[in-house]
Every structure is written in C-alpha cells, then in structure tokens.
Amino acid sequence: VTPSPFLEPGHRTQAGSLAIVSLARDDFDAIRLEQSSGAVDGYAEGATLNTRFGSFPHSTLLDIPWGSQVRASAVDTGSRGRKRRLETTDDDTPVVSQDESGKAPAKKATLASSGFIYILRPSPELWTSSLPHRTQVVYTPDYSYILQRIRARPGTRLIEAGAGSGSFSHASARAVYNGYPKNETDTKGKVFSFEFNEDRFRKMAEEIESHFLTGIVQIQHRDVYRDGFMVDGKSPDATAIFLDLPAPWKALQHLSRRSGSSPLDPKQSAHICTFSPCIEQVSRTVTELRTLGWTDVDMVEISQRRLNVVRERVGVNLPNERGNSQTPADVLEAVTKLRKVNQQNKQFQKAQIAQNKGTAPELMDIDSSAAASETAPAPGKLAPDDDNDKPWMQGTLTHRSESDLKTHTSYLVFAVLPPEWTEEDEERALAKWPCGQ
Ligand code: SAM
C-alpha cells in the first residue's frame, strides 16, 4: 500500500505526491508533483507551477525536505511543457530564441518576479484551506473540537454524512487511522462516508483514491434519510457519528440499536455530532434525539478569534545619517530589510542566468554575500542592530483581532447513546454486584 501523504508523509517531496504550496500566510494551493526532465542545456521543460511570485518548474520542487523555501526560476518558463532555449542579451535580459518547431525567435521572456514559495506536506488543515469547494465545508476550529467530543481516536469506526467537499473526511481519516487494514475483515479505524449527490460522490471517490486513503475512507453513494448507514448489508460497528446534512433529524431513525439493522457497535456508547446553521434545525434534531433515547444532549457554537500580537514602537526613533532622530524605527527597519531582499534577488537572478550560460557561481556565493550584506552597515547607516539597541524589545506589546478566520458558523449538537442493555446483561450485573451488598 502506498501510504497517504496525509497519514505518513515521509520527509521529502516526491513525484506523484500531493503537495501544498504556500504563497502567502493564508493563500495555499494544492498541486500534484510531476516528474519532469528538468532544465537541460538551457531548455526549461516539463510541468511548471506559474504563480504571481514567478515560475517554479516541478524539477525544482522534487526530492527536497517538506517545508523548504523554493525560489522562483529566474526566467518565466511560460506554459507547461513548452521547450524554449534561454539566452541573454547584453543587458542580461533573457530572451527566448528559436524553439524546436523552427519558428522565428520568440519575444523576450519576462524576468520572473523572483519571489519564493514554501512547499508543505499535505495535512487536513492545509487541505481544508486549499481544497476545491463543492459545498460549504467544516473548518478546522469546528472539526478539531467535534473530533475530540465524539471521541475519534486511532481505531475508531466513524460514520460521516454527507461527505460534501471532503474537508471533514480528511480530518477524521487522520484521527481514526491506526494502520491500513490487511483485508476486508480487518476492523481497523475507518471512516464510513455517505454522499447523496452523484457528482460529489464521484469526485470524493477519485480524491480518496488519489490521496491513497482507500481502506481508511469508504464512500457510499446513498440517500441516508431513506436508506440509512449499513454497508453491503453489514454494520459498520460505529461508535462516532458526524451528520452535516440539511435535515439531520431525518437520518436519526437509522442510528437506533434495533438488532439486525443497527450500524452502531452494540457494546459501546455512540457519540454523535450534528452540524446545523439554524436554531430551528437544532430544535428538531434535539427533539428527535430525545425521542430516540439519546442522552447528554447539548449544543455548542464555536466562536474563534485570531489575535495578532505585535510590539508597537510608537515614538521610538533611530538617528538618520545626519544624526536626527525623526524617522520611526520600524520604517528604518523595513527599508533595511527591503534593501537586503532586493540585493539577494539581484544576486539570485544573475546566478541563474549565469547557470544557463554555464558560468554559474556556486549558490553558496549568493548566500554568503547575502550574509555579508546583513552584517555590513547599510548605506545611510539605517537600522543599527547592536546590543545597545534591541529594537525587538522596544515599545509596548499590543494585540489586534483579525476578522479573516474562516469558519462556517453552525450550531453543534452533541449526544450519547448508551450501549445496548439486555435482560442477560442485567442478570449478569446483578450476579456480579448483588443489590444491597
Ligand atoms: N462536511 C462536508 C465537508 O466538510 O466538506 C460538507 C457537507 S455539505 C454541507 C452537505 C452534503 O450533504 C452535501 O454534499 C449534500 O449533497 C449531502 N446530502 C444532503 N442530503 C443528503 C442525504 N439525504 N444523504 C446523503 N447526503 C446528503
């Protein structure tokens, strides 16, 4: 079995694996890494990720540790799979010369903005931030709370309906995973997922396969209101249930302990969560739960805020080159940083162009010159950073709340269905712990 990158990602990127590209703090893209022959003899070739920060041939993203920062190719390699020879003019601007089809020299290739990206290993959290939305999805603050309340842990058998865009499915797969089942009867942790919409069902089935989650997530095309949760006529023996449906109360009748048709493990308590945006839906669900013998019914709404903690240096000035202290410290610091980044970018671009010409200085040179520029005082003596002047210790710590956190605000209803208790269980219990002794 090829391990799923969500469950056992390994340490390095590899061809065929899903990878999450971080473009900015809250800007993620999911890509599949492709093997390509890479740049040979000045030809840029193969799959290329084109972003607003520049172009990234997949050959530069393969076999590197997850979490690596990758700099853009010095040249915009253009559309996928096209071969173009790179040359430079006197002013070091790369041009694209005649391509294989023998067409006239193409127009100048633009210099990429030479930014960078981070290549991150897939996790349910990052998948939630980058997945293709087919429906509303459950976000991380909600599902992390839900999964612990319904006691999802390695080995748990969990029912989920509907699957929707698969955000919750991935998070629950990781929570219940305790190895791939060896055969059909191997009862390891598993997610039994149900989806009524055929198109979404098919897309989910494809994703499960391409994410190597087969055996951990089993998806059924099913209207659960009508047909319940049995799988191939057998009970999933679930102990955890999550319903993200428009009318969860309509599905509850199929989650009883009726022998022969119960999808629940008869020997253990079942923990349920339903996810509904309106209080009227909550009300109907709670009534139905009570009627069917569920206990410990309660409702929670997750309301999370992200706080950005910063140190504000209002009124703290550093001397400018004339010795005046008029400019705020953080402006000087920003200018110093910008200068450094610009210098690094120029060095990097020059090195890549030289590499294409076959006269590349070692990349190490770039790093060491960048390091040198870090220690050298910048022109105009901006931002002196010695022990007597610790800018990071100046000012007052403050925080601002950020409103951009994505949560699908819904009410979470939780309840517990105790294990089945038969006449025999009662007799056995009485024999073991007789009343009055
Ligand atoms: N929890 C999902 C996620 O995190 O990506 C999103 C679920 S989405 C809000 C609700 C899904 O329930 C839809 O895809 C819809 O097609 C499905 N659905 C609605 N009625 C259903 C039914 N009777 N049986 C099964 N699925 C149903």
Residues whose N, C-alpha, C, O or C-beta is under 5 A from the ligand:
A	BS01	SAM	T135 Q136 V137 V138 A161 G162 A163 G164 S165 G166 S167 F168 F194 E195 F196 N197 R200 R222 D223 V224 Y225 D244 L245 P246
